[in-house]
Amino acid sequence: MAEPTRLWHPFAAMGKVDGHELVLTRGEGSRVWDADGNEYLDATAGLWFANVGHGRAEIADAVGSQLTKLAAHHIFGDHANEPALALASRVAAMSPVPDAAVFFCSGGGEAIDTAGKIVRRYWALTGQPERTVIVSRRFAYHGTNAYGTSLSGIPAVRDGYGQLVGDVAEVSHDDPADLARVLDELDGRVAAFVGEPMIGAGGAIPPPDGYWPEVERICRDRDVLLICDEVISGFGRLGRWFGCERYGFTPDLITCAKGISSGYVPLGAVIASGRVREPFWDEAAAPFLHGGTYAGHPGACVAGLVNIDILEREQLVERVVELEPLLAELMAPLASLPGVAEVRSVGLAGAIELDPDLLASTPTAGPAAMSAARRHGVITRVLRGVALQISPPFVVTEDELAAMVAGVAAAVEETVGAIA
């Protein structure tokens, strides 16, 4: 009997994964290779993060150089390092949040936990400790740490763990009036509303026209803090540096990760407005007793700085704007395929949603289509169990983008044909 793998994979049914792993060994641009030498187009950008593409030696070299000087040291209390100071200053300056401060962590889930604790602590410091409820949306995904799990709008992510974080509430993903109703019902108890500019892992769902400005108005009228979860959309995915800029609203806090370093080194951050940081900056305030060992890790921050250099120098955010209509044009014909309910895209983020009747009769249709896409040379993922993802690196060529969409289309046709 073969020795079982000792690697426990996230989001995996290990009984099925064991012995059937896709072992990737190399990446360049929008392509990756496995241990057998097979080449794939990466339609997921790793996991929404490889914005500048795979194989950037410039980032690796800069990180390596930093590690020979100061590999790591904490930034608790009054400690700091030069890359952390530089990246905080740069991110604060480029963000749409006024008078910002940047709190570093190691990823998106930690950023959500951090933002959740910041908003609750903010209200306690400003004399309203009863404001503890955090409201999120149906279909939302905010990572799998305690706050993110509790705030998830995807039952499969949230259920089965007991209560991790209390005082949470959920509203419709597309109706500001539902948010207003819940905030009024919880009169004076809500600390914050959190949402993704575009729902990402929940299915690449753009907001209705006017949704976010109305949400901002509702929150401002009720003095509820607004957290924008930009873990997926931040640093260019939607054709602007931050998704909130595209949709015309200004949050009180922004959570980010993934694209801040293009995944080269794990890195996350919370960008807090001047209003939010002010009570924490008061000389009489007690320390904010929160933070991770690797917060502000010098190697990670160097990766972030060089990543932003590349995005700016190569105008990759502008490249997203150029490719957005092409992605929409390429995906549009897939809506007429048997077994497809809808296609959606915004920026360089798209989803092909499978028909509910197909999924009801064959719940494994999504994973089957994902496996078929791999046979056609394309790596995709199943979002919320209902849709296939096309969200490539920003360096993707027009021909590669067309091949990605064609490969996924062929996979859907193959899968539906086999079911029929």
C-alpha positions as CSV (number, residue, x, y, z in Angstrom):
1,M,0.0,0.0,0.0
2,A,1.3,3.4,-1.0
3,E,2.5,5.8,1.8
4,P,-0.2,8.5,2.2
5,T,0.6,12.1,1.6
6,R,1.5,14.0,4.8
7,L,0.4,17.3,3.3
8,W,-3.1,18.3,4.5
9,H,-4.5,20.5,1.7
10,P,-6.8,23.4,2.4
11,F,-10.3,23.2,1.0
12,A,-9.8,19.5,0.1
13,A,-11.5,16.2,0.7
14,M,-8.3,14.4,1.5
15,G,-9.7,10.9,0.9
16,K,-10.0,11.9,-2.8
17,V,-6.9,14.1,-3.0
18,D,-4.5,11.6,-1.6
19,G,-2.4,10.1,-4.4
20,H,-4.0,12.4,-7.0
21,E,-2.1,15.7,-6.4
22,L,-1.2,18.1,-9.1
23,V,2.4,19.0,-8.2
24,L,3.4,22.3,-9.7
25,T,7.1,23.0,-10.1
26,R,7.5,26.2,-12.2
27,G,5.7,29.3,-13.3
28,E,6.3,32.0,-15.8
29,G,3.9,34.8,-16.7
30,S,0.4,33.3,-17.1
31,R,1.6,29.7,-17.3
32,V,2.6,27.0,-14.8
33,W,4.2,23.5,-15.3
34,D,3.7,20.3,-13.3
35,A,6.2,17.7,-12.2
36,D,5.6,15.7,-15.3
37,G,6.4,18.7,-17.6
38,N,2.7,19.4,-18.5
39,E,2.0,23.1,-19.2
40,Y,-1.1,24.9,-18.1
41,L,-2.6,28.4,-18.5
42,D,-3.3,29.7,-15.0
43,A,-6.8,31.1,-15.2
44,T,-6.8,31.6,-11.4
45,A,-3.6,33.7,-11.0
46,G,-2.6,31.3,-8.3
47,L,-5.5,32.2,-6.0
48,W,-6.5,35.6,-7.4
49,F,-3.0,36.9,-6.4
50,A,-0.4,36.6,-9.1
51,N,-1.2,40.0,-10.5
52,V,2.3,40.6,-12.0
53,G,2.5,37.0,-13.2
54,H,4.7,34.1,-12.2
55,G,8.5,33.9,-12.3
56,R,9.4,37.5,-11.5
57,A,13.1,37.2,-10.5
58,E,13.1,40.9,-9.7
59,I,11.0,40.3,-6.7
60,A,12.8,37.2,-5.6
61,D,16.2,38.9,-5.9
62,A,15.0,41.9,-3.8
63,V,13.6,39.6,-1.1
64,G,16.8,37.5,-1.1
65,S,18.9,40.6,-0.7
66,Q,16.8,41.8,2.2
67,L,17.0,38.5,4.0
68,T,20.8,38.7,4.0
69,K,20.6,42.0,5.9
70,L,17.6,41.6,8.2
71,A,15.7,38.5,7.7
72,A,13.0,39.1,10.3
73,H,12.2,41.0,13.4
74,H,9.0,41.9,15.1
75,I,7.5,45.4,14.9
76,F,5.6,45.3,18.3
77,G,5.8,48.4,20.4
78,D,8.3,50.9,19.1
79,H,10.2,48.4,16.9
80,A,10.2,49.0,13.1
81,N,12.2,48.1,10.0
82,E,12.8,50.2,6.9
83,P,10.8,48.1,4.4
84,A,7.7,48.1,6.7
85,L,7.9,51.9,7.1
86,A,8.4,52.5,3.4
87,L,5.5,50.2,2.3
88,A,3.1,51.6,4.9
89,S,3.8,55.1,3.7
90,R,3.4,54.1,0.1
91,V,0.2,52.1,0.5
92,A,-1.3,54.9,2.7
93,A,-0.5,57.5,0.0
94,M,-2.0,55.5,-2.8
95,S,-5.1,54.4,-1.0
96,P,-8.4,56.4,-1.3
97,V,-8.7,56.4,2.5
98,P,-7.9,59.9,4.0
99,D,-5.1,60.3,6.5
100,A,-4.5,56.6,6.6
101,A,-2.5,54.3,8.7
102,V,-1.5,50.7,7.7
103,F,-1.6,47.7,10.0
104,F,0.3,44.7,8.5
105,C,-0.4,41.0,8.8
106,S,0.3,37.8,6.9
107,G,-2.8,37.4,4.7
108,G,-6.4,38.3,4.0
109,G,-8.0,36.2,6.7
110,E,-5.8,38.0,9.3
111,A,-6.7,41.3,7.8
112,I,-10.4,40.6,8.3
113,D,-9.8,39.5,11.9
114,T,-7.8,42.7,12.5
115,A,-10.4,44.9,11.0
116,G,-13.1,43.3,13.1
117,K,-11.2,43.9,16.3
118,I,-10.3,47.4,15.3
119,V,-13.9,48.5,14.7
120,R,-15.1,47.0,18.0
121,R,-12.2,48.5,19.9
122,Y,-12.8,51.9,18.1
123,W,-16.3,52.1,19.5
124,A,-15.2,51.1,23.0
125,L,-12.6,53.8,22.9
126,T,-15.1,56.4,21.7
127,G,-17.6,55.6,24.4
128,Q,-20.0,53.3,22.6
129,P,-19.0,49.8,23.7
130,E,-22.4,48.5,22.8
131,R,-21.5,48.7,19.1
132,T,-20.3,45.2,18.5
133,V,-22.3,43.8,15.6
134,I,-20.7,43.4,12.2
135,V,-22.9,43.0,9.2
136,S,-21.9,41.1,6.0
137,R,-23.6,40.0,2.8
138,R,-25.0,36.8,1.4
139,F,-22.4,35.1,-0.9
140,A,-19.6,37.0,0.8
141,Y,-16.2,35.3,1.4
142,H,-13.9,36.9,4.0
143,G,-11.4,34.1,4.6
144,T,-11.5,31.3,7.1
145,N,-10.1,32.8,10.3
146,A,-12.6,33.3,13.1
147,Y,-14.1,36.6,11.9
148,G,-14.1,35.6,8.3
149,T,-15.8,32.2,9.0
150,S,-18.5,33.9,11.1
151,L,-19.1,36.6,8.5
152,S,-19.2,34.3,5.5
153,G,-22.2,34.4,3.3
154,I,-21.5,30.9,2.0
155,P,-23.0,28.3,4.3
156,A,-20.5,25.6,3.4
157,V,-17.7,27.8,4.7
158,R,-19.5,28.9,7.8
159,D,-21.5,26.0,9.1
160,G,-20.4,23.1,11.3
161,Y,-17.9,24.9,13.6
162,G,-20.2,26.3,16.2
163,Q,-20.1,30.0,17.1
164,L,-16.7,31.5,16.6
165,V,-17.6,35.2,16.7
166,G,-20.9,36.4,18.0
167,D,-22.8,39.6,17.1
168,V,-22.8,39.1,13.3
169,A,-25.7,39.6,10.9
170,E,-26.2,39.0,7.2
171,V,-28.0,41.0,4.5
172,S,-28.8,40.6,0.9
173,H,-25.8,40.9,-1.5
174,D,-27.6,43.3,-3.9
175,D,-30.2,45.3,-2.0
176,P,-29.2,48.4,0.0
177,A,-32.7,48.6,1.5
178,D,-32.1,45.3,3.2
179,L,-29.0,46.8,4.9
180,A,-30.9,49.8,6.0
181,R,-33.6,47.6,7.5
182,V,-31.1,45.5,9.5
183,L,-29.2,48.5,10.7
184,D,-32.4,50.1,11.9
185,E,-33.5,46.9,13.6
186,L,-30.1,46.7,15.4
187,D,-30.4,50.4,16.3
188,G,-27.2,51.7,17.8
189,R,-25.5,48.2,18.1
190,V,-23.8,48.0,14.8
191,A,-20.0,48.6,14.6
192,A,-19.5,48.1,10.9
193,F,-20.7,46.8,7.6
194,V,-18.2,44.8,5.5
195,G,-18.4,43.9,1.9
196,E,-16.3,43.1,-1.2
197,P,-16.5,45.7,-4.1
198,M,-17.1,42.7,-6.3
199,I,-18.0,39.4,-4.6
200,G,-15.1,37.2,-5.4
201,A,-15.0,33.6,-4.2
202,G,-18.8,33.8,-3.9
203,G,-19.0,33.8,-7.7
204,A,-17.3,36.9,-9.2
205,I,-20.6,38.9,-8.8
206,P,-20.4,42.7,-9.6
207,P,-22.7,45.0,-7.7
208,P,-25.8,46.5,-9.2
209,D,-25.4,50.1,-10.6
210,G,-25.4,52.6,-7.7
211,Y,-25.2,49.9,-5.0
212,W,-22.1,51.1,-3.2
213,P,-22.8,54.8,-3.1
214,E,-26.1,54.0,-1.6
215,V,-24.6,51.7,0.9
216,E,-22.1,54.4,1.9
217,R,-24.9,56.9,2.4
218,I,-26.9,54.4,4.6
219,C,-23.8,53.8,6.7
220,R,-22.9,57.5,7.1
221,D,-26.5,58.4,8.0
222,R,-26.4,55.8,10.8
223,D,-22.7,56.4,11.8
224,V,-21.8,52.8,11.0
225,L,-18.2,52.2,9.9
226,L,-17.7,50.8,6.4
227,I,-15.1,48.1,5.8
228,C,-14.2,47.4,2.2
229,D,-12.7,43.9,1.7
230,E,-10.2,44.4,-1.1
231,V,-8.3,41.1,-0.6
232,I,-9.2,40.1,-4.1
233,S,-9.9,43.4,-5.8
234,G,-7.1,45.5,-4.4
235,F,-4.1,46.4,-6.5
236,G,-5.7,46.4,-9.9
237,R,-8.0,43.4,-10.4
238,L,-11.0,45.6,-11.3
239,G,-9.0,48.1,-13.4
240,R,-8.4,50.6,-10.6
241,W,-5.9,50.3,-7.7
242,F,-8.8,49.7,-5.4
243,G,-12.3,48.4,-6.2
244,C,-13.9,51.1,-4.1
245,E,-12.5,53.7,-6.5
246,R,-14.2,52.0,-9.4
247,Y,-17.6,51.9,-7.6
248,G,-17.4,55.5,-6.2
249,F,-17.3,55.1,-2.5
250,T,-14.8,55.8,0.3
251,P,-14.7,53.3,3.2
252,D,-13.4,53.8,6.7
253,L,-11.1,50.7,6.5
254,I,-9.7,48.6,3.6
255,T,-8.5,45.0,4.0
256,C,-6.0,43.8,1.4
257,A,-3.6,41.0,0.7
258,K,-3.0,38.8,-2.4
259,G,-2.2,41.6,-5.0
260,I,-0.2,43.7,-2.5
261,S,2.7,41.3,-3.1
262,S,1.3,39.2,-6.0
263,G,1.7,36.3,-3.6
264,Y,5.5,36.2,-3.8
265,V,5.6,36.4,0.0
266,P,2.5,36.2,2.3
267,L,1.4,39.7,3.2
268,G,-1.8,41.4,4.2
269,A,-2.8,44.8,5.5
270,V,-5.6,46.9,7.0
271,I,-5.7,50.5,5.8
272,A,-7.5,52.6,8.4
273,S,-8.8,56.1,7.9
274,G,-7.7,59.0,10.1
275,R,-11.1,58.9,11.9
276,V,-10.6,55.3,12.8
277,R,-6.9,55.5,13.9
278,E,-7.4,58.8,15.9
279,P,-8.4,57.2,19.2
280,F,-5.7,54.6,19.0
281,W,-3.1,57.5,18.4
282,D,-4.2,59.4,21.6
283,E,-1.3,59.5,24.1
284,A,-3.7,58.4,26.8
285,A,-4.9,55.3,24.9
286,A,-3.8,51.9,26.1
287,P,-1.9,49.7,23.6
288,F,-3.9,47.9,21.0
289,L,-3.1,44.4,22.0
290,H,-3.3,42.7,18.6
291,G,-0.8,41.6,16.0
292,G,1.1,38.7,14.5
293,T,4.6,37.6,14.8
294,Y,5.3,38.3,11.1
295,A,3.5,41.6,10.9
296,G,5.6,44.0,8.9
297,H,8.0,41.2,7.9
298,P,10.9,42.9,6.1
299,G,11.1,40.3,3.3
300,A,7.3,40.5,2.7
301,C,7.3,44.3,2.7
302,V,10.2,44.4,0.2
303,A,8.1,42.0,-2.0
304,G,5.2,44.4,-1.7
305,L,7.4,47.4,-2.7
306,V,8.9,45.8,-5.7
307,N,5.5,44.4,-6.8
308,I,4.0,47.9,-6.7
309,D,7.1,49.1,-8.7
310,I,6.3,46.5,-11.4
311,L,2.6,47.3,-11.5
312,E,3.3,51.0,-12.0
313,R,6.3,50.7,-14.4
314,E,4.5,48.2,-16.7
315,Q,1.2,50.0,-16.3
316,L,-0.5,46.7,-15.5
317,V,-3.6,48.3,-13.9
318,E,-4.1,50.1,-17.2
319,R,-3.6,46.8,-18.9
320,V,-6.5,45.4,-17.0
321,V,-8.7,48.2,-18.4
322,E,-7.5,47.3,-21.9
323,L,-8.3,43.6,-21.5
324,E,-11.6,44.0,-19.7
325,P,-13.8,44.3,-22.8
326,L,-11.9,41.4,-24.5
327,L,-12.6,39.1,-21.6
328,A,-16.3,40.1,-21.7
329,E,-16.4,39.5,-25.4
330,L,-14.7,36.1,-25.2
331,M,-17.0,35.0,-22.4
332,A,-20.3,36.1,-23.8
333,P,-20.9,33.2,-26.2
334,L,-20.5,30.7,-23.3
335,A,-23.9,31.9,-22.0
336,S,-25.6,30.0,-24.8
337,L,-23.8,26.7,-24.0
338,P,-26.0,23.9,-22.6
339,G,-25.6,23.7,-18.8
340,V,-24.6,27.4,-18.4
341,A,-26.9,29.7,-16.5
342,E,-25.0,33.0,-16.7
343,V,-21.5,34.5,-17.4
344,R,-20.2,37.5,-15.6
345,S,-17.0,39.6,-15.7
346,V,-15.6,42.8,-14.5
347,G,-12.0,43.9,-14.9
348,L,-10.0,40.7,-15.1
349,A,-12.4,38.6,-13.0
350,G,-15.0,36.4,-14.6
351,A,-17.2,33.4,-13.8
352,I,-19.2,30.9,-15.8
353,E,-22.2,29.9,-13.6
354,L,-23.6,26.4,-14.2
355,D,-27.3,25.8,-14.5
356,P,-29.1,25.1,-11.2
357,D,-30.9,22.1,-12.6
358,L,-27.7,20.6,-13.8
359,L,-26.1,21.1,-10.4
360,A,-29.2,19.7,-8.7
361,S,-29.1,16.5,-10.7
362,T,-25.3,16.2,-10.8
363,P,-23.7,18.1,-7.8
364,T,-20.2,17.0,-9.0
365,A,-20.6,18.9,-12.3
366,G,-18.5,21.8,-11.2
367,P,-15.5,19.7,-10.1
368,A,-15.9,17.5,-13.2
369,A,-15.7,20.6,-15.4
370,M,-12.7,21.9,-13.5
371,S,-10.9,18.5,-14.1
372,A,-11.9,18.6,-17.7
373,A,-10.4,22.1,-18.1
374,R,-7.1,20.8,-16.8
375,R,-7.1,18.2,-19.5
376,H,-7.6,21.1,-22.0
377,G,-4.5,22.8,-20.5
378,V,-6.3,25.4,-18.2
379,I,-6.3,25.6,-14.4
380,T,-9.6,27.0,-13.1
381,R,-11.5,26.7,-9.8
382,V,-15.1,26.1,-8.7
383,L,-16.5,29.2,-7.0
384,R,-19.2,28.6,-4.3
385,G,-19.8,25.2,-5.9
386,V,-21.6,26.8,-8.9
387,A,-19.2,28.7,-11.1
388,L,-15.9,28.3,-12.9
389,Q,-13.3,31.1,-12.4
390,I,-11.4,33.0,-15.1
391,S,-9.2,35.6,-13.3
392,P,-5.7,35.5,-14.9
393,P,-2.5,37.4,-14.1
394,F,-2.5,40.9,-15.5
395,V,0.4,40.0,-17.9
396,V,-1.8,37.5,-19.8
397,T,-1.7,38.0,-23.6
398,E,-4.8,38.3,-25.7
399,D,-4.1,34.9,-27.2
400,E,-3.6,33.3,-23.8
401,L,-6.9,34.9,-22.6
402,A,-8.7,33.5,-25.6
403,A,-7.2,30.1,-25.0
404,M,-8.2,30.1,-21.4
405,V,-11.8,30.9,-22.2
406,A,-11.9,28.3,-25.0
407,G,-10.4,25.6,-22.7
408,V,-13.1,26.2,-20.1
409,A,-15.8,26.3,-22.7
410,A,-14.6,22.9,-24.1
411,A,-14.6,21.6,-20.6
412,V,-18.1,22.6,-19.9
413,E,-19.3,21.1,-23.2
414,E,-17.5,17.9,-22.4
415,T,-18.9,17.7,-18.9
416,V,-22.5,18.4,-19.9
417,G,-22.3,16.0,-22.8
418,A,-21.1,13.3,-20.5
419,I,-23.9,13.9,-18.1
420,A,-26.6,14.0,-20.8
